Amino acid sequence: MTIQADKEVDARGLNCPLPILRAKKALSEMDSGQVLRVVATDKNSVRDFEAFARQTGNELIAQESEGEVFIHTLRRR
């Protein structure tokens, strides 16, 4: 099932904390309820986005991996 995203951030090739910082900036520009997809290659991004969602109150809808690529889908609080 593919969730339709309102915005996408390409954070491939970036290491922590840059994928989180890019996501935070993108979410700040979005309306409540909108969906953000972040594409990253940092293997630590999986646990980073879980912690980010807990700390910020944004909903982590899904996390998927396709080889070396990790896709994080969040809903803006």
SEFIZA-3560 file (N, C-alpha, C; in Angstrom, 3 decimals):
REM SEFIZA-3560
<numar><xx>0.847</xx><yy>-1.188</yy><zz>0.000</zz><atom>N</atom></numar>
<numar><xx>0.000</xx><yy>0.000</yy><zz>0.000</zz><atom>CA</atom></numar>
<numar><xx>0.889</xx><yy>1.248</yy><zz>0.000</zz><atom>C</atom></numar>
<numar><xx>0.699</xx><yy>2.083</yy><zz>-0.977</zz><atom>N</atom></numar>
<numar><xx>1.458</xx><yy>3.322</yy><zz>-1.055</zz><atom>CA</atom></numar>
<numar><xx>0.604</xx><yy>4.467</yy><zz>-0.527</zz><atom>C</atom></numar>
<numar><xx>1.151</xx><yy>5.186</yy><zz>0.429</zz><atom>N</atom></numar>
<numar><xx>0.457</xx><yy>6.330</yy><zz>1.019</zz><atom>CA</atom></numar>
<numar><xx>0.822</xx><yy>7.565</yy><zz>0.208</zz><atom>C</atom></numar>
<numar><xx>-0.178</xx><yy>8.313</yy><zz>-0.198</zz><atom>N</atom></numar>
<numar><xx>0.057</xx><yy>9.521</yy><zz>-0.976</zz><atom>CA</atom></numar>
<numar><xx>0.667</xx><yy>10.596</yy><zz>-0.091</zz><atom>C</atom></numar>
<numar><xx>1.839</xx><yy>11.091</yy><zz>-0.458</zz><atom>N</atom></numar>
<numar><xx>2.515</xx><yy>12.129</yy><zz>0.322</zz><atom>CA</atom></numar>
<numar><xx>2.223</xx><yy>13.498</yy><zz>-0.283</zz><atom>C</atom></numar>
<numar><xx>2.089</xx><yy>14.486</yy><zz>0.593</zz><atom>N</atom></numar>
<numar><xx>1.904</xx><yy>15.862</yy><zz>0.149</zz><atom>CA</atom></numar>
<numar><xx>3.236</xx><yy>16.505</yy><zz>-0.207</zz><atom>C</atom></numar>
<numar><xx>4.314</xx><yy>15.977</yy><zz>0.393</zz><atom>N</atom></numar>
<numar><xx>5.644</xx><yy>16.538</yy><zz>0.175</zz><atom>CA</atom></numar>
<numar><xx>6.661</xx><yy>15.418</yy><zz>0.356</zz><atom>C</atom></numar>
<numar><xx>7.786</xx><yy>15.501</yy><zz>-0.361</zz><atom>N</atom></numar>
<numar><xx>8.841</xx><yy>14.501</yy><zz>-0.212</zz><atom>CA</atom></numar>
<numar><xx>10.186</xx><yy>15.183</yy><zz>-0.030</zz><atom>C</atom></numar>
<numar><xx>10.991</xx><yy>14.620</yy><zz>0.870</zz><atom>N</atom></numar>
<numar><xx>12.344</xx><yy>15.106</yy><zz>1.120</zz><atom>CA</atom></numar>
<numar><xx>13.317</xx><yy>14.003</yy><zz>0.718</zz><atom>C</atom></numar>
<numar><xx>14.259</xx><yy>14.339</yy><zz>-0.136</zz><atom>N</atom></numar>
<numar><xx>15.293</xx><yy>13.382</yy><zz>-0.548</zz><atom>CA</atom></numar>
<numar><xx>16.522</xx><yy>13.624</yy><zz>0.318</zz><atom>C</atom></numar>
<numar><xx>16.763</xx><yy>12.720</yy><zz>1.262</zz><atom>N</atom></numar>
<numar><xx>17.909</xx><yy>12.849</yy><zz>2.171</zz><atom>CA</atom></numar>
<numar><xx>18.932</xx><yy>11.748</yy><zz>1.905</zz><atom>C</atom></numar>
<numar><xx>18.920</xx><yy>11.199</yy><zz>0.701</zz><atom>N</atom></numar>
<numar><xx>19.887</xx><yy>10.159</yy><zz>0.358</zz><atom>CA</atom></numar>
<numar><xx>21.301</xx><yy>10.736</yy><zz>0.392</zz><atom>C</atom></numar>
<numar><xx>22.213</xx><yy>9.966</yy><zz>0.977</zz><atom>N</atom></numar>
<numar><xx>23.608</xx><yy>10.398</yy><zz>1.073</zz><atom>CA</atom></numar>
<numar><xx>23.898</xx><yy>11.260</yy><zz>2.287</zz><atom>C</atom></numar>
<numar><xx>22.876</xx><yy>11.605</yy><zz>3.050</zz><atom>N</atom></numar>
<numar><xx>23.060</xx><yy>12.445</yy><zz>4.241</zz><atom>CA</atom></numar>
<numar><xx>23.045</xx><yy>11.580</yy><zz>5.495</zz><atom>C</atom></numar>
<numar><xx>23.899</xx><yy>11.921</yy><zz>6.443</zz><atom>N</atom></numar>
<numar><xx>23.939</xx><yy>11.189</yy><zz>7.709</zz><atom>CA</atom></numar>
<numar><xx>23.309</xx><yy>12.016</yy><zz>8.813</zz><atom>C</atom></numar>
<numar><xx>22.977</xx><yy>11.339</yy><zz>9.910</zz><atom>N</atom></numar>
<numar><xx>22.373</xx><yy>11.968</yy><zz>11.080</zz><atom>CA</atom></numar>
<numar><xx>23.204</xx><yy>13.179</yy><zz>11.487</zz><atom>C</atom></numar>
<numar><xx>22.601</xx><yy>14.279</yy><zz>11.815</zz><atom>N</atom></numar>
<numar><xx>21.167</xx><yy>14.526</yy><zz>11.997</zz><atom>CA</atom></numar>
<numar><xx>20.482</xx><yy>15.155</yy><zz>10.788</zz><atom>C</atom></numar>
<numar><xx>21.156</xx><yy>15.214</yy><zz>9.644</zz><atom>N</atom></numar>
<numar><xx>20.603</xx><yy>15.951</yy><zz>8.499</zz><atom>CA</atom></numar>
<numar><xx>19.245</xx><yy>15.450</yy><zz>7.998</zz><atom>C</atom></numar>
<numar><xx>18.989</xx><yy>14.134</yy><zz>7.884</zz><atom>N</atom></numar>
<numar><xx>17.639</xx><yy>13.729</yy><zz>7.451</zz><atom>CA</atom></numar>
<numar><xx>16.542</xx><yy>14.230</yy><zz>8.396</zz><atom>C</atom></numar>
<numar><xx>16.814</xx><yy>14.194</yy><zz>9.704</zz><atom>N</atom></numar>
<numar><xx>15.835</xx><yy>14.684</yy><zz>10.688</zz><atom>CA</atom></numar>
<numar><xx>15.647</xx><yy>16.190</yy><zz>10.545</zz><atom>C</atom></numar>
<numar><xx>16.740</xx><yy>16.917</yy><zz>10.387</zz><atom>N</atom></numar>
<numar><xx>16.639</xx><yy>18.376</yy><zz>10.254</zz><atom>CA</atom></numar>
<numar><xx>15.881</xx><yy>18.770</yy><zz>9.001</zz><atom>C</atom></numar>
<numar><xx>16.106</xx><yy>18.058</yy><zz>7.896</zz><atom>N</atom></numar>
<numar><xx>15.364</xx><yy>18.340</yy><zz>6.655</zz><atom>CA</atom></numar>
<numar><xx>13.879</xx><yy>18.035</yy><zz>6.844</zz><atom>C</atom></numar>
<numar><xx>13.588</xx><yy>16.934</yy><zz>7.547</zz><atom>N</atom></numar>
<numar><xx>12.185</xx><yy>16.575</yy><zz>7.803</zz><atom>CA</atom></numar>
<numar><xx>11.523</xx><yy>17.616</yy><zz>8.699</zz><atom>C</atom></numar>
<numar><xx>12.226</xx><yy>18.053</yy><zz>9.721</zz><atom>N</atom></numar>
<numar><xx>11.678</xx><yy>19.052</yy><zz>10.649</zz><atom>CA</atom></numar>
<numar><xx>11.335</xx><yy>20.344</yy><zz>9.904</zz><atom>C</atom></numar>
<numar><xx>12.234</xx><yy>20.778</yy><zz>9.024</zz><atom>N</atom></numar>
<numar><xx>11.997</xx><yy>22.000</yy><zz>8.245</zz><atom>CA</atom></numar>
<numar><xx>10.791</xx><yy>21.826</yy><zz>7.324</zz><atom>C</atom></numar>
<numar><xx>10.720</xx><yy>20.679</yy><zz>6.653</zz><atom>N</atom></numar>
<numar><xx>9.601</xx><yy>20.424</yy><zz>5.736</zz><atom>CA</atom></numar>
<numar><xx>8.276</xx><yy>20.382</yy><zz>6.492</zz><atom>C</atom></numar>
<numar><xx>8.260</xx><yy>19.712</yy><zz>7.642</zz><atom>N</atom></numar>
<numar><xx>7.028</xx><yy>19.619</yy><zz>8.433</zz><atom>CA</atom></numar>
<numar><xx>6.577</xx><yy>20.998</yy><zz>8.913</zz><atom>C</atom></numar>
<numar><xx>7.525</xx><yy>21.878</yy><zz>9.217</zz><atom>N</atom></numar>
<numar><xx>7.162</xx><yy>23.210</yy><zz>9.708</zz><atom>CA</atom></numar>
<numar><xx>6.456</xx><yy>24.032</yy><zz>8.632</zz><atom>C</atom></numar>
<numar><xx>6.653</xx><yy>23.652</yy><zz>7.375</zz><atom>N</atom></numar>
<numar><xx>6.033</xx><yy>24.369</yy><zz>6.256</zz><atom>CA</atom></numar>
<numar><xx>4.712</xx><yy>23.726</yy><zz>5.820</zz><atom>C</atom></numar>
<numar><xx>4.308</xx><yy>22.655</yy><zz>6.514</zz><atom>N</atom></numar>
<numar><xx>3.110</xx><yy>21.913</yy><zz>6.121</zz><atom>CA</atom></numar>
<numar><xx>1.957</xx><yy>22.174</yy><zz>7.090</zz><atom>C</atom></numar>
<numar><xx>0.751</xx><yy>21.872</yy><zz>6.631</zz><atom>N</atom></numar>
<numar><xx>-0.437</xx><yy>22.005</yy><zz>7.471</zz><atom>CA</atom></numar>
<numar><xx>-0.665</xx><yy>20.726</yy><zz>8.264</zz><atom>C</atom></numar>
<numar><xx>-1.386</xx><yy>20.850</yy><zz>9.369</zz><atom>N</atom></numar>
<numar><xx>-1.719</xx><yy>19.699</yy><zz>10.197</zz><atom>CA</atom></numar>
<numar><xx>-2.456</xx><yy>18.657</yy><zz>9.371</zz><atom>C</atom></numar>
<numar><xx>-2.045</xx><yy>17.387</yy><zz>9.509</zz><atom>N</atom></numar>
<numar><xx>-2.682</xx><yy>16.296</yy><zz>8.794</zz><atom>CA</atom></numar>
<numar><xx>-2.032</xx><yy>15.957</yy><zz>7.467</zz><atom>C</atom></numar>
<numar><xx>-1.164</xx><yy>16.841</yy><zz>6.966</zz><atom>N</atom></numar>
<numar><xx>-0.496</xx><yy>16.546</yy><zz>5.706</zz><atom>CA</atom></numar>
<numar><xx>0.578</xx><yy>15.479</yy><zz>5.921</zz><atom>C</atom></numar>
<numar><xx>0.948</xx><yy>14.797</yy><zz>4.843</zz><atom>N</atom></numar>
<numar><xx>1.865</xx><yy>13.655</yy><zz>4.909</zz><atom>CA</atom></numar>
<numar><xx>3.191</xx><yy>13.991</yy><zz>4.232</zz><atom>C</atom></numar>
<numar><xx>4.278</xx><yy>13.650</yy><zz>4.939</zz><atom>N</atom></numar>
<numar><xx>5.638</xx><yy>13.864</yy><zz>4.447</zz><atom>CA</atom></numar>
<numar><xx>6.320</xx><yy>12.517</yy><zz>4.258</zz><atom>C</atom></numar>
<numar><xx>6.971</xx><yy>12.344</yy><zz>3.121</zz><atom>N</atom></numar>
<numar><xx>7.780</xx><yy>11.143</yy><zz>2.877</zz><atom>CA</atom></numar>
<numar><xx>9.240</xx><yy>11.579</yy><zz>2.848</zz><atom>C</atom></numar>
<numar><xx>10.076</xx><yy>10.862</yy><zz>3.608</zz><atom>N</atom></numar>
<numar><xx>11.517</xx><yy>11.139</yy><zz>3.637</zz><atom>CA</atom></numar>
<numar><xx>12.238</xx><yy>9.907</yy><zz>3.108</zz><atom>C</atom></numar>
<numar><xx>13.078</xx><yy>10.106</yy><zz>2.112</zz><atom>N</atom></numar>
<numar><xx>13.869</xx><yy>9.025</yy><zz>1.532</zz><atom>CA</atom></numar>
<numar><xx>15.305</xx><yy>9.224</yy><zz>2.004</zz><atom>C</atom></numar>
<numar><xx>15.845</xx><yy>8.204</yy><zz>2.701</zz><atom>N</atom></numar>
<numar><xx>17.179</xx><yy>8.320</yy><zz>3.294</zz><atom>CA</atom></numar>
<numar><xx>17.990</xx><yy>7.051</yy><zz>3.041</zz><atom>C</atom></numar>
<numar><xx>19.305</xx><yy>7.172</yy><zz>3.156</zz><atom>N</atom></numar>
<numar><xx>20.183</xx><yy>6.013</yy><zz>3.024</zz><atom>CA</atom></numar>
<numar><xx>20.924</xx><yy>5.708</yy><zz>4.329</zz><atom>C</atom></numar>
<numar><xx>20.783</xx><yy>6.566</yy><zz>5.328</zz><atom>N</atom></numar>
<numar><xx>21.422</xx><yy>6.353</yy><zz>6.627</zz><atom>CA</atom></numar>
<numar><xx>20.665</xx><yy>5.248</yy><zz>7.368</zz><atom>C</atom></numar>
<numar><xx>21.341</xx><yy>4.125</yy><zz>7.631</zz><atom>N</atom></numar>
<numar><xx>20.651</xx><yy>2.990</yy><zz>8.277</zz><atom>CA</atom></numar>
<numar><xx>20.165</xx><yy>3.343</yy><zz>9.676</zz><atom>C</atom></numar>
<numar><xx>20.779</xx><yy>4.324</yy><zz>10.313</zz><atom>N</atom></numar>
<numar><xx>20.331</xx><yy>4.757</yy><zz>11.640</zz><atom>CA</atom></numar>
<numar><xx>19.071</xx><yy>5.617</yy><zz>11.581</zz><atom>C</atom></numar>
<numar><xx>18.661</xx><yy>6.003</yy><zz>10.381</zz><atom>N</atom></numar>
<numar><xx>17.477</xx><yy>6.857</yy><zz>10.255</zz><atom>CA</atom></numar>
<numar><xx>16.216</xx><yy>6.148</yy><zz>10.736</zz><atom>C</atom></numar>
<numar><xx>16.203</xx><yy>4.820</yy><zz>10.715</zz><atom>N</atom></numar>
<numar><xx>15.014</xx><yy>4.085</yy><zz>11.162</zz><atom>CA</atom></numar>
<numar><xx>14.731</xx><yy>4.418</yy><zz>12.624</zz><atom>C</atom></numar>
<numar><xx>15.709</xx><yy>4.242</yy><zz>13.484</zz><atom>N</atom></numar>
<numar><xx>15.473</xx><yy>4.542</yy><zz>14.902</zz><atom>CA</atom></numar>
<numar><xx>15.419</xx><yy>6.049</yy><zz>15.155</zz><atom>C</atom></numar>
<numar><xx>16.138</xx><yy>6.836</yy><zz>14.346</zz><atom>N</atom></numar>
<numar><xx>16.088</xx><yy>8.293</yy><zz>14.500</zz><atom>CA</atom></numar>
<numar><xx>14.675</xx><yy>8.827</yy><zz>14.257</zz><atom>C</atom></numar>
<numar><xx>14.002</xx><yy>8.328</yy><zz>13.217</zz><atom>N</atom></numar>
<numar><xx>12.653</xx><yy>8.811</yy><zz>12.919</zz><atom>CA</atom></numar>
<numar><xx>11.632</xx><yy>8.302</yy><zz>13.927</zz><atom>C</atom></numar>
<numar><xx>11.859</xx><yy>7.119</yy><zz>14.482</zz><atom>N</atom></numar>
<numar><xx>10.976</xx><yy>6.636</yy><zz>15.551</zz><atom>CA</atom></numar>
<numar><xx>11.066</xx><yy>7.577</yy><zz>16.752</zz><atom>C</atom></numar>
<numar><xx>12.277</xx><yy>7.945</yy><zz>17.148</zz><atom>N</atom></numar>
<numar><xx>12.473</xx><yy>8.861</yy><zz>18.277</zz><atom>CA</atom></numar>
<numar><xx>11.937</xx><yy>10.251</yy><zz>17.953</zz><atom>C</atom></numar>
<numar><xx>12.168</xx><yy>10.721</yy><zz>16.731</zz><atom>N</atom></numar>
<numar><xx>11.694</xx><yy>12.040</yy><zz>16.309</zz><atom>CA</atom></numar>
<numar><xx>10.175</xx><yy>12.124</yy><zz>16.419</zz><atom>C</atom></numar>
<numar><xx>9.482</xx><yy>11.083</yy><zz>15.962</zz><atom>N</atom></numar>
<numar><xx>8.019</xx><yy>11.078</yy><zz>16.017</zz><atom>CA</atom></numar>
<numar><xx>7.534</xx><yy>11.104</yy><zz>17.469</zz><atom>C</atom></numar>
<numar><xx>8.159</xx><yy>10.304</yy><zz>18.322</zz><atom>N</atom></numar>
<numar><xx>7.774</xx><yy>10.290</yy><zz>19.746</zz><atom>CA</atom></numar>
<numar><xx>7.978</xx><yy>11.663</yy><zz>20.385</zz><atom>C</atom></numar>
<numar><xx>9.090</xx><yy>12.300</yy><zz>20.097</zz><atom>N</atom></numar>
<numar><xx>9.435</xx><yy>13.570</yy><zz>20.734</zz><atom>CA</atom></numar>
<numar><xx>8.628</xx><yy>14.752</yy><zz>20.214</zz><atom>C</atom></numar>
<numar><xx>8.197</xx><yy>14.694</yy><zz>18.954</zz><atom>N</atom></numar>
<numar><xx>7.514</xx><yy>15.846</yy><zz>18.352</zz><atom>CA</atom></numar>
<numar><xx>6.003</xx><yy>15.700</yy><zz>18.290</zz><atom>C</atom></numar>
<numar><xx>5.495</xx><yy>14.478</yy><zz>18.462</zz><atom>N</atom></numar>
<numar><xx>4.056</xx><yy>14.265</yy><zz>18.376</zz><atom>CA</atom></numar>
<numar><xx>3.550</xx><yy>14.068</yy><zz>16.964</zz><atom>C</atom></numar>
<numar><xx>4.464</xx><yy>14.082</yy><zz>15.970</zz><atom>N</atom></numar>
<numar><xx>4.065</xx><yy>13.761</yy><zz>14.603</zz><atom>CA</atom></numar>
<numar><xx>3.908</xx><yy>12.247</yy><zz>14.503</zz><atom>C</atom></numar>
<numar><xx>2.961</xx><yy>11.792</yy><zz>13.680</zz><atom>N</atom></numar>
<numar><xx>2.685</xx><yy>10.370</yy><zz>13.576</zz><atom>CA</atom></numar>
<numar><xx>3.585</xx><yy>9.719</yy><zz>12.531</zz><atom>C</atom></numar>
<numar><xx>4.309</xx><yy>8.684</yy><zz>12.942</zz><atom>N</atom></numar>
<numar><xx>5.113</xx><yy>7.899</yy><zz>12.015</zz><atom>CA</atom></numar>
<numar><xx>4.189</xx><yy>6.842</yy><zz>11.425</zz><atom>C</atom></numar>
<numar><xx>3.721</xx><yy>7.076</yy><zz>10.203</zz><atom>N</atom></numar>
<numar><xx>2.737</xx><yy>6.207</yy><zz>9.569</zz><atom>CA</atom></numar>
<numar><xx>3.375</xx><yy>4.905</yy><zz>9.099</zz><atom>C</atom></numar>
<numar><xx>4.547</xx><yy>5.012</yy><zz>8.487</zz><atom>N</atom></numar>
<numar><xx>5.174</xx><yy>3.817</yy><zz>7.919</zz><atom>CA</atom></numar>
<numar><xx>6.674</xx><yy>4.008</yy><zz>7.788</zz><atom>C</atom></numar>
<numar><xx>7.376</xx><yy>2.884</yy><zz>7.825</zz><atom>N</atom></numar>
<numar><xx>8.802</xx><yy>2.841</yy><zz>7.524</zz><atom>CA</atom></numar>
<numar><xx>9.021</xx><yy>1.626</yy><zz>6.640</zz><atom>C</atom></numar>
<numar><xx>9.667</xx><yy>1.849</yy><zz>5.510</zz><atom>N</atom></numar>
<numar><xx>9.928</xx><yy>0.761</yy><zz>4.573</zz><atom>CA</atom></numar>
<numar><xx>11.388</xx><yy>0.822</yy><zz>4.169</zz><atom>C</atom></numar>
<numar><xx>11.913</xx><yy>-0.319</yy><zz>3.743</zz><atom>N</atom></numar>
<numar><xx>13.266</xx><yy>-0.317</yy><zz>3.194</zz><atom>CA</atom></numar>
<numar><xx>13.254</xx><yy>-1.015</yy><zz>1.849</zz><atom>C</atom></numar>
<numar><xx>13.993</xx><yy>-0.432</yy><zz>0.933</zz><atom>N</atom></numar>
<numar><xx>14.162</xx><yy>-1.002</yy><zz>-0.401</zz><atom>CA</atom></numar>
<numar><xx>15.655</xx><yy>-1.073</yy><zz>-0.644</zz><atom>C</atom></numar>
<numar><xx>16.263</xx><yy>-2.187</yy><zz>-0.248</zz><atom>N</atom></numar>
<numar><xx>17.716</xx><yy>-2.320</yy><zz>-0.351</zz><atom>CA</atom></numar>
<numar><xx>18.394</xx><yy>-1.390</yy><zz>0.629</zz><atom>C</atom></numar>
<numar><xx>19.177</xx><yy>-0.461</yy><zz>0.111</zz><atom>N</atom></numar>
<numar><xx>19.925</xx><yy>0.495</yy><zz>0.938</zz><atom>CA</atom></numar>
<numar><xx>19.139</xx><yy>1.778</yy><zz>1.207</zz><atom>C</atom></numar>
<numar><xx>17.909</xx><yy>1.841</yy><zz>0.732</zz><atom>N</atom></numar>
<numar><xx>17.089</xx><yy>3.049</yy><zz>0.861</zz><atom>CA</atom></numar>
<numar><xx>15.989</xx><yy>2.824</yy><zz>1.898</zz><atom>C</atom></numar>
<numar><xx>15.831</xx><yy>3.812</yy><zz>2.774</zz><atom>N</atom></numar>
<numar><xx>14.814</xx><yy>3.751</yy><zz>3.830</zz><atom>CA</atom></numar>
<numar><xx>13.802</xx><yy>4.861</yy><zz>3.575</zz><atom>C</atom></numar>
<numar><xx>12.519</xx><yy>4.489</yy><zz>3.618</zz><atom>N</atom></numar>
<numar><xx>11.454</xx><yy>5.467</yy><zz>3.358</zz><atom>CA</atom></numar>
<numar><xx>10.631</xx><yy>5.621</yy><zz>4.627</zz><atom>C</atom></numar>
<numar><xx>10.559</xx><yy>6.853</yy><zz>5.107</zz><atom>N</atom></numar>
<numar><xx>9.834</xx><yy>7.180</yy><zz>6.333</zz><atom>CA</atom></numar>
<numar><xx>8.648</xx><yy>8.058</yy><zz>5.951</zz><atom>C</atom></numar>
<numar><xx>7.474</xx><yy>7.709</yy><zz>6.439</zz><atom>N</atom></numar>
<numar><xx>6.274</xx><yy>8.475</yy><zz>6.123</zz><atom>CA</atom></numar>
<numar><xx>5.684</xx><yy>8.994</yy><zz>7.429</zz><atom>C</atom></numar>
<numar><xx>5.555</xx><yy>10.316</yy><zz>7.510</zz><atom>N</atom></numar>
<numar><xx>5.054</xx><yy>10.959</yy><zz>8.729</zz><atom>CA</atom></numar>
<numar><xx>3.835</xx><yy>11.819</yy><zz>8.425</zz><atom>C</atom></numar>
<numar><xx>2.922</xx><yy>11.892</yy><zz>9.401</zz><atom>N</atom></numar>
<numar><xx>1.769</xx><yy>12.784</yy><zz>9.287</zz><atom>CA</atom></numar>
<numar><xx>1.982</xx><yy>13.937</yy><zz>10.265</zz><atom>C</atom></numar>
<numar><xx>1.863</xx><yy>15.149</yy><zz>9.756</zz><atom>N</atom></numar>
<numar><xx>2.060</xx><yy>16.367</yy><zz>10.561</zz><atom>CA</atom></numar>
<numar><xx>1.002</xx><yy>16.450</yy><zz>11.651</zz><atom>C</atom></numar>
<numar><xx>1.423</xx><yy>16.733</yy><zz>12.870</zz><atom>N</atom></numar>
<numar><xx>0.477</xx><yy>16.853</yy><zz>13.988</zz><atom>CA</atom></numar>
<numar><xx>-0.336</xx><yy>18.116</yy><zz>13.878</zz><atom>C</atom></numar>
//
